């Protein structure tokens, strides 16, 4: 949390916890991106993510992914759509949690 983004991660298997200020605020499972907000915005990371079960992940170094997207700009739309779908699911899940408080 609060560090420059270095990687974009996609959880392929397993589960992770999302911590903000040391407090567990969410859980992530297969199909969830990690580091997507920082990847899209270029801002510092907004949370710390820790494995809560064994994980298998796909990881892209930000600098390498930026170079790939510069060479093949059509991939940016596909990646943004995938990240957007994941973010929408995360927001909907948080909204449901807030509604029960």
C-alpha positions in Angstrom: 0.0 0.0 0.0 1.3 3.4 -1.0 4.1 2.2 -3.2 4.7 2.7 -7.0 3.1 0.0 -9.1 5.5 -2.5 -10.6 3.2 -5.3 -11.7 -0.3 -6.2 -12.9 -1.3 -9.6 -11.5 -4.2 -11.9 -12.4 -5.1 -14.5 -9.9 -5.5 -17.8 -11.7 -6.1 -20.0 -8.7 -6.4 -19.5 -5.0 -7.5 -16.7 -2.7 -6.0 -13.5 -1.4 -7.0 -10.9 1.2 -7.1 -7.1 0.5 -5.8 -5.0 3.4 -6.1 -1.3 3.8 -4.4 0.3 6.7 -3.8 -3.3 8.0 -7.6 -4.1 8.0 -9.0 -6.8 5.9 -11.5 -5.2 3.6 -12.1 -7.7 0.8 -11.1 -11.1 -0.5 -10.1 -11.9 -4.1 -10.4 -15.2 -6.0 -9.5 -16.6 -9.4 -10.2 -14.1 -12.1 -9.4 -11.1 -10.0 -6.8 -8.5 -10.9 -4.3 -7.1 -8.4 -2.7 -3.8 -9.0 -5.2 -2.7 -11.6 -6.0 0.7 -10.1 -2.4 1.7 -10.0 -1.8 0.2 -13.5 -4.6 2.3 -15.0 -4.0 5.5 -13.1 -0.3 5.4 -12.5 -0.9 6.3 -8.9 0.6 4.6 -5.8 -1.0 1.3 -4.7 -4.2 1.7 -2.7 -4.0 -1.6 -0.7 -1.8 -4.5 0.2 -2.8 -7.9 -1.0 -1.7 -11.1 0.8 -2.3 -14.8 -0.1 -4.8 -16.5 2.2 -4.5 -19.8 0.3 -1.9 -21.1 -2.2 -2.0 -18.9 -5.3 -1.2 -19.3 -9.0 -0.9 -16.0 -10.7 -0.1 -14.5 -14.1 2.1 -11.5 -13.6 3.1 -8.8 -16.0 5.8 -6.2 -15.2 4.3 -2.8 -15.7 7.2 -1.5 -17.9 7.0 -4.6 -20.1 3.3 -4.5 -20.4 3.4 -0.8 -21.3 5.9 -1.6 -24.1 3.7 -4.4 -25.4 0.6 -2.2 -25.4 2.6 0.5 -27.3 3.5 -2.0 -30.0 0.0 -3.6 -30.1 -2.4 -0.9 -29.1 -5.5 -3.0 -30.0 -4.7 -5.1 -26.9 -5.2 -2.1 -24.6 -9.0 -2.2 -25.2 -9.2 -5.9 -24.5 -7.2 -5.5 -21.3 -9.1 -2.4 -20.2 -12.4 -4.3 -20.7 -11.2 -7.2 -18.6 -10.0 -4.9 -15.8 -13.2 -2.9 -16.1 -15.3 -6.0 -15.6 -13.3 -7.0 -12.6 -13.5 -3.6 -11.1 -17.3 -3.6 -11.6 -17.6 -6.9 -9.7 -15.5 -5.6 -6.9 -17.6 -2.4 -6.6 -20.8 -4.4 -6.6 -19.5 -6.7 -3.9 -18.5 -3.8 -1.7 -21.9 -2.2 -2.2 -23.6 -5.3 -1.0 -21.3 -5.4 2.1 -22.1 -1.7 2.8 -25.8 -2.3 2.4 -25.7 -4.8 5.3 -23.9 -2.5 7.8 
